[in-house]
Amino acid sequence: MEVIISSIENNPNIAEDDEETKKEQIVEVERAYMTSEDRRNLERFRRAERKFCSAEIELERLHFALKHFYQLRQQINSEQQRQSPQGKRKRTYQQAHFT
């Protein structure tokens, strides 16, 4: 069955913009060759795969935000160090922004 689906997906005779035809053919093959238990398992797998992809995207977004937060914090700290005289006690990031 995977071979048939793969050949449908890679068929050069079906235009790339005609994804609907490919999807219909794949659904027909799945109906013909899969048992109801296999269909349930495939649907569970696809749901889990979608959840995994969503979680991966969310992690990438959080990583991006955290990385830029740390870069900004370093810039602020280095700017404070440059501006503070040698004799004064250095203020922390929290003291500078939350007091």
C-alpha positions as CSV (number, residue, x, y, z in Angstrom):
1,M,0.0,0.0,0.0
2,E,2.8,2.4,0.8
3,V,4.3,1.8,-2.6
4,I,1.0,2.7,-4.3
5,I,0.6,5.9,-2.2
6,S,4.2,6.9,-2.9
7,S,3.7,6.4,-6.6
8,I,0.6,8.6,-6.5
9,E,2.5,11.3,-4.6
10,N,5.4,11.2,-7.0
11,N,3.4,10.8,-10.2
12,P,4.6,13.4,-12.8
13,N,1.3,13.0,-14.8
14,I,-0.6,14.7,-12.0
15,A,0.1,18.4,-11.9
16,E,1.6,19.7,-8.7
17,D,-1.2,22.2,-8.2
18,D,-3.8,19.4,-8.4
19,E,-3.3,18.2,-4.8
20,E,-7.0,17.5,-4.4
21,T,-6.8,14.7,-7.0
22,K,-3.8,13.2,-5.3
23,K,-5.6,13.3,-1.9
24,E,-8.7,11.7,-3.4
25,Q,-6.6,8.9,-4.9
26,I,-4.7,8.3,-1.7
27,V,-8.0,8.1,0.3
28,E,-9.3,5.5,-2.2
29,V,-6.2,3.4,-1.9
30,E,-6.5,3.6,1.9
31,R,-10.1,2.5,1.9
32,A,-9.3,-0.4,-0.4
33,Y,-6.3,-1.7,1.4
34,M,-6.7,-0.8,5.1
35,T,-8.8,-2.5,7.7
36,S,-10.8,-0.3,10.1
37,E,-8.3,-1.0,12.9
38,D,-5.5,0.2,10.6
39,R,-7.4,3.3,9.7
40,R,-7.9,4.1,13.4
41,N,-4.2,3.6,14.1
42,L,-3.3,5.8,11.1
43,E,-5.6,8.5,12.4
44,R,-4.1,8.3,15.9
45,F,-0.7,8.5,14.4
46,R,-1.6,11.5,12.2
47,R,-3.1,13.3,15.3
48,A,0.0,12.6,17.3
49,E,2.1,13.8,14.5
50,R,0.2,17.1,14.2
51,K,0.5,17.6,18.0
52,F,4.2,17.0,17.8
53,C,4.6,19.5,15.0
54,S,2.6,22.1,16.8
55,A,4.7,21.5,20.0
56,E,7.9,21.8,18.0
57,I,6.8,25.1,16.4
58,E,5.8,26.5,19.9
59,L,9.2,25.5,21.3
60,E,11.0,27.2,18.4
61,R,8.9,30.4,19.1
62,L,9.8,30.2,22.8
63,H,13.5,29.6,22.1
64,F,13.5,32.6,19.8
65,A,11.9,34.9,22.4
66,L,14.2,33.7,25.2
67,K,17.3,34.0,23.1
68,H,16.5,37.6,22.3
69,F,15.5,38.4,25.9
70,Y,19.0,37.2,27.0
71,Q,20.7,39.2,24.3
72,L,18.8,42.3,25.3
73,R,19.6,41.7,29.0
74,Q,23.3,41.4,28.1
75,Q,23.2,44.7,26.1
76,I,21.5,46.5,29.0
77,N,24.1,45.1,31.5
78,S,27.0,46.0,29.4
79,E,25.6,49.5,28.8
80,Q,25.2,49.9,32.6
81,Q,28.7,48.8,33.2
82,R,30.1,51.3,30.7
83,Q,28.1,54.2,32.2
84,S,28.7,53.5,35.8
85,P,31.8,55.1,37.5
86,Q,34.4,52.8,38.9
87,G,33.8,53.7,42.5
88,K,30.0,53.1,42.5
89,R,28.5,49.8,43.2
90,K,27.0,48.2,40.1
91,R,23.2,47.9,39.9
92,T,21.7,44.6,38.9
93,Y,19.3,44.2,36.1
94,Q,16.5,43.8,38.6
95,Q,17.4,46.9,40.6
96,A,17.6,48.9,37.4
97,H,14.2,47.9,36.0
98,F,12.1,46.9,39.0
99,T,12.8,49.5,41.7
